[in-house]
Amino acid sequence: MPARILVAYASKKGSTGGIARAIGRELQSAGHVAIVAGMRSVPSLEGYDGVVLGAPVYTGSVMADLAGFVARHKEALSRVPVAAFTAGIAPVYPKTGEIATFTDQLVTALQPQAPVAVTMFAGALDREKLSFIERGLTTVLNVPAGDFRNWDAIAAWSRELPGKMGLGAGVKE
Ligand SMILES: Cc1cc2nc3c(=O)[nH]c(=O)nc-3n(C[C@H](O)[C@H](O)[C@H](O)COP(=O)(O)O)c2cc1C
């Protein structure tokens, strides 16, 4: 039976949306129905069998939109399996923080619900998209620019989700 899985993301510059869409594509190709949407545009979780949440890290914290989403949908979320990911530069540039710190922030935001999976993916940093202040900050911190998203790692994590969510196999095309 195909499951209906929501992949809801927050993003400032777009790279986390790209990761969310890649997760959605992988779930679709496993035969499930995946709906990918910005967190702020999700009115209700009705009709979903599982939820994947994603948000990037900015200056040491996972974007607060994620905690806001959890607070808005606490009741409905508690009834479905949830997985969460964050995106940032830390996996390729450890001076910007420890991966475990950020995955712990995901776990804390979801408490008391225990997610079936949490992870951090390398994101992307495009200097062209940064504000004057952001550019200054990232230059001072020597943060490398580039697109570090590892599509194979994202696909591999996504393939495990239906099983971890107890949703079984979808319908192969
Ligand atoms: C001002 C600024 C601060 C950032 N701070 C962090 C950080 O503390 N740790 C980290 O791992 N990545 C940090 N990043 C990298 C972002 O998390 C990364 O670029 C991410 O892919 C952005 O997601 P988005 O394009 O969806 O907004 C920072 C980026 C900017 C521009």
The ligand as an SDF file (V2000), in Angstrom:
LIG
                    3D

 31 33  0  0  0  0  0  0  0  0999 V2000
   24.7670   33.7910    8.1010 C   0  0  0  0  0  0  0  0  0  0  0  0
   24.9240   32.3050    8.0290 C   0  0  0  0  0  0  0  0  0  0  0  0
   25.1580   31.5760    9.1950 C   0  0  0  0  0  0  0  0  0  0  0  0
   25.3150   30.1760    9.1360 C   0  0  0  0  0  0  0  0  0  0  0  0
   25.5660   29.4830   10.2860 N   0  0  0  0  0  0  0  0  0  0  0  0
   25.7820   28.1420   10.2390 C   0  0  0  0  0  0  0  0  0  0  0  0
   26.1250   27.4070   11.4110 C   0  0  0  0  0  0  0  0  0  0  0  0
   26.2220   27.9300   12.5170 O   0  0  0  0  0  0  0  0  0  0  0  0
   26.3700   26.0770   11.2910 N   0  0  0  0  0  0  0  0  0  0  0  0
   26.2620   25.4190   10.0870 C   0  0  0  0  0  0  0  0  0  0  0  0
   26.4850   24.2110   10.0410 O   0  0  0  0  0  0  0  0  0  0  0  0
   25.9170   26.0870    8.9500 N   0  0  0  0  0  0  0  0  0  0  0  0
   25.6930   27.4300    8.9980 C   0  0  0  0  0  0  0  0  0  0  0  0
   25.3620   28.1190    7.8590 N   0  0  0  0  0  0  0  0  0  0  0  0
   25.2040   27.3800    6.5970 C   0  0  0  0  0  0  0  0  0  0  0  0
   23.7490   27.1220    6.2380 C   0  0  0  0  0  0  0  0  0  0  0  0
   23.1520   26.2650    7.1700 O   0  0  0  0  0  0  0  0  0  0  0  0
   23.6950   26.4790    4.8410 C   0  0  0  0  0  0  0  0  0  0  0  0
   24.1100   27.4390    3.9120 O   0  0  0  0  0  0  0  0  0  0  0  0
   22.3220   25.9250    4.5010 C   0  0  0  0  0  0  0  0  0  0  0  0
   22.4210   25.0540    3.3920 O   0  0  0  0  0  0  0  0  0  0  0  0
   21.3440   27.0550    4.2080 C   0  0  0  0  0  0  0  0  0  0  0  0
   20.0600   26.5360    3.9570 O   0  0  0  0  0  0  0  0  0  0  0  0
   18.9910   27.3240    3.0560 P   0  0  0  0  0  0  0  0  0  0  0  0
   19.6370   27.5630    1.7100 O   0  0  0  0  0  0  0  0  0  0  0  0
   17.8500   26.3750    2.9660 O   0  0  0  0  0  0  0  0  0  0  0  0
   18.6310   28.5810    3.7440 O   0  0  0  0  0  0  0  0  0  0  0  0
   25.2060   29.5010    7.8840 C   0  0  0  0  0  0  0  0  0  0  0  0
   24.9550   30.2460    6.7350 C   0  0  0  0  0  0  0  0  0  0  0  0
   24.8090   31.6230    6.7780 C   0  0  0  0  0  0  0  0  0  0  0  0
   24.5440   32.3830    5.5150 C   0  0  0  0  0  0  0  0  0  0  0  0
  1  2  1  0
  2  3  1  0
  2 30  2  0
  3  4  2  0
  4  5  1  0
  4 28  1  0
  5  6  2  0
  6  7  1  0
  6 13  1  0
  7  8  2  0
  7  9  1  0
  9 10  1  0
 10 11  2  0
 10 12  1  0
 12 13  2  0
 13 14  1  0
 14 15  1  0
 14 28  1  0
 15 16  1  0
 16 17  1  0
 16 18  1  0
 18 19  1  0
 18 20  1  0
 20 21  1  0
 20 22  1  0
 22 23  1  0
 23 24  1  0
 24 25  2  0
 24 26  1  0
 24 27  1  0
 28 29  2  0
 29 30  1  0
 30 31  1  0
M  END
$$$$
